[in-house]
Amino acid sequence: MHNSILTDLLTLSHEIGREDRGLAILGEGNASARLSDEAFLVKASGTCLGTLEAEHLVECRASALLPLLERESMTDAEVDGALLASRVDSAAKKPSVEAIFHAYLLSLPGIRFVGHCHATNVNQILCSLRARDFAVHRMFPDEIVCCGAASVFVPYTDPGLKLSHAIRHETEAFVQRHQRQPRVILIQNHGIIALGATWQAVISALLMAEKAARIFVGAAALGGPVFFTPHDVQRIDGRPDEAYRQRALKI
Ligand SMILES: [Zn+2]
């Protein structure tokens, strides 16, 4: 069981880290997978997604990281200490500081894989005045199929504990509003997170969001984009043929 999750997580990491895709270069981005209620695997700090191997993954205890979300603030040294203390094997590498939000997202119902990166075209928009527009609107059917009817938008904040707080706050508001888990979370001036039940769901959301970003920028240059109305979005979202396509794509 653990072996197939490990293989899937390495596959997801390599797919995100392919340099030709421009989703992540060097040590950018990270990925994680749920092993059980108690434990998950996450990329170690400073390792490269494109060439990730099993030894670059750290098994962490969720119960050691989730309580950090209840803390108002912690020093960088305290966060580092908590990250190290969350390791199941104390000889393992240090988990990424973003392991805190991975722990939270993997605790959501039905979520088993999470991928995060600094995708070039998505960040082109997230670093612009139109970041929120890109998160809340949809432009074409496949964007809805792979990325959901809307994305969570998180205003810029300090990476680490503060960002994990903000992600939880905005995700809870999204679930209240939409009555379902998000597929995509967009962090202003930072990057994208995709979450899902399978590694395919995560890579599909990341690739489609990156394509949507290219379309958004091109459409903006031509005086657009023209967004779907809420009715159009709902219609695509509820169609049985789109649900069939989602199952076929394992997303
Ligand atoms: Zn990041």
Boltz pocket constraint, residues with backbone or C-beta under 6 A from the ligand:
constraints:
  - pocket:
      binder: B
      contacts: [[A, 29], [A, 98], [A, 116], [A, 117], [A, 118], [A, 190], [A, 191]]
      max_distance: 6.0
